[in-house]
Amino acid sequence: MGEQRQIQIYLPSGYTETEEKYPVLYVLDGQLFFNHAISLSNKFRQSKLAPEFIIVGINTGYPQRFVHFSDGKEKFIEFMKAELIPYLEGNFRTDDEKLLFGWEYAGSLGFHIMVNNRIAFDGYLLASPFPIWDQIDALDNISTINTMLYFTSIGPDEYSVYHGTDKLDSWLSGKKIDGLDWLYTELLNEEHHSTGFATLYHGLRNYFKYYPEFQ
C-alpha cells in the first residue's frame, strides 16, 4: 500500500513450549479490538470452550480506515493476501485455519472478500457490516462457499446497517448455499459502537461450538 503498517501479534501461552500449530484470527481495526480478542481467547482457554489461537491485530487509524475498507479495498486485500498472511504463515506455527473479524466498514470488506473468494477464510465474523446492500446480489451466482458466516446488527434502530443485514438474512433464508454455515443475530441491547465486542464473543463461540464435544 506504499506505507508502513503496524500489526500486533498475540501468541498462545504455551506457544514456546510446544511444536503445536494454531489457528489464526485476523482482527481488522486492531487498535480497537485486539486486546478484547486476547481477553476472550484467555477466557475460552480457561473454560475449555475453544482451542488456543494466534491473534493478529491490523491497526488502521482514522480517517484512513474509511478509504482502505471501501474505495481502496483492493489494495488492502492485496496487502493481506501477498504480504501479511504469507508473513504470518512463514514465521509462526499456523495451521490451515483462518478467521477474519471486521466491524462496520471492515465488516463490509470482509463480506466482499467472502463473496468474491479473494482469500479463503474458514470463518467471517462481521459486526454491523456496512455497506453490503449492493454486494448481496452477487450471491445469486454462487452455489458453494465452504465457510462460516456470523453477522450482526442492533436491528431496525441501526437503520443504514440493518438495511443490508436484513436483506442478507432474507436472501440466505430463501436460498441454500452448499458449505455455508451462517447465523444472523440482532444484538438488541447493544449500540453501533459496541457491536464489535459482542460479535467477537458470540462469533467465536458459534465458530467453535463443537469444540467441547471434540474434547
N, C-alpha and C positions, 0 to 999 in steps of 0.2 A: 504493500500500500504506500510505499515511499515514505515511511515514517517508523519511528521506534514504537514498539507496542509492549506494554508491561503485562506480564501474566503472573499469576500466583499458582503454586503447585503444592497441594497437600498430599502427603504420603501416609498410608495407614500406619498405625502404631507399631505393628510388627514387621514393617517392610524390610528393615535392615537385618532382621534375624532369620529370614526365610528366603527361599527362592521362588515363592509363590507369585503368580501373575494375577493382576487385578483388573476389574472393570474400570472405566473412566467416565466420570461425569464432567462434561464441559458446561461451565456456567457463564453465559453471556451477562454482561454487566457485573463482572466480578467485584467491582468496587462497592456494589450494593448487597450482593447475595453470597459472596464467597464464605464469609465467616458463619453465616447461617447454615450453609451446606455442611460445613465441618461439624457444627454442633449436632445436626441431625445424624450425620454419619456415626459420631461417637455414641449417641443415644441408641441408635439402631444396633450398633455392635454390642453394647451392654445388655440390651434386651433380646439379642439374637433374632432380630427382625429382618436383617439384611446382611449380605456379605460385606466385608470392608471394600472400599473402592477409592481410587485416586480421584482427587477433585482438582479441576483446572479452572481458575477464575480468569476471565479475559476482561481486562479493565478498559472501559470505553466511557470517557467523560462527556459532560455536556459542553456545547451542543452537538459535538461531533457524532454522538450515537445516532442522532436522527438521520444524518447523512449515511453513515456506514450501514445502517439497518434498512435503508429504503433505496434511494437513488444509487448509492454506492455499494449495494449489497453484493453485486457480482465480484467486486474486488475483495470484499471481506470474506466471501465464501472461498475464493481462490487462496487467500491468506491462510484460512483454516485448513483447506484441503492440501495445499502444496508445501506449507511451512509448519504450521502449528502441530497438526496431527502427526506428520512424519517425525517431528522433533520429539514428541512425547513417546511415540512407539519405538523410536530409535535409541532413546536414552533411559527409559524406565520400563519396568516389567509390567507391561499391559497385556491383557488378553484381547480377544476379538470383540468384546462387548463395550459399546459406546452409547452414552446417553447425552442428550442436549436439553438444557433448560434455557428458556427465554421469557422475558416479561415485556408486555406492550409491543413496541416496535421490534424488539428482539424476538418476541413470540411470532410476529409476522414473518420475520426472517426464517425462523425455524420451520414454519409451515411451508414456506417457499422451498426450502431445502428438501423437505419430505416429498412434496408434490412433484418436484422436478428431479428427484433422485440425484441431487448434486453430491451428497455424502450419505453413506449408508449408516445411519444411526439405528440402534436397536430400540430406542425409546425417545419420544419427544414429550417434554413437559412444558406446556405453553400456558402462561398466565396472562389473562386479558390480552390475547393476541390481537393486534390492530396495526394496519388494516388487513383483513383477509377476504373481504366480500368478493372482490374481483378474481381471487385466486381459486375459489371453490369450484368454479365450473370446469377447471382443468381435471378434476376428479372423474368427469364423465368418460375420459379416455383411459382410465386406469382400472385394471381388473385385479391386480395383485400388488400389495405392499406388505412386505414381511417386517412389521414393526409394531410398536405400541404407541398410541397417541393418547395423552391425557391433557385436556384443555379446560379452562375455567373462565368464568366471568362472575360479576356480582348480580347478574340478572338485568332486568329492564332499566334499573337506575343507572347502569353503566352504558348509556344509550349507544354511543358510537361503537363500542366494543361488542355489545350484545347484538347489534345489527348483524355482525359477522358470525359470532359464535352460535347464535340461534339458527342461522341459515345452515351452518356446517352441521349442527346437531340434527336438523331436519333432513339434510341430504344423506348423512351417514345412516340415519334410522330407516331411510327408504331404499337404500341400495347396499348390498353386501360387497365388500372388497376382500378378496381372499387374503388371508395372512395378517389382516389389520385387526389388532385388539385395541379398542378405543373406549374412552369414557369421558363424558362431559359432566362437569359439576358446577352448579351455581352456588357460589360462596356468599350466601345471603347476609352473613354477619361481618363481611369484610368491606373494605373500600378499595378504590382503584389502586392506591399506593401500597396496599398490604396484600394484594392477591398473590404476589410473587412468593412471599414467605409461606402462605398456606398451601400454595400449589406445589412448592418443593416438597413439603412434608407429605401431602396426600398423593402426589405423583410418584414419589419414591416408594411409598407404602403399596401403591397399586402395582407398580412395576415388579416389586419383589414380593408380591402377595403369596407366592407359593414357597418362599424360602424356608419358613418354619417347618413345613411339611417335608421338604427335601432334607432338612437337618435330621 
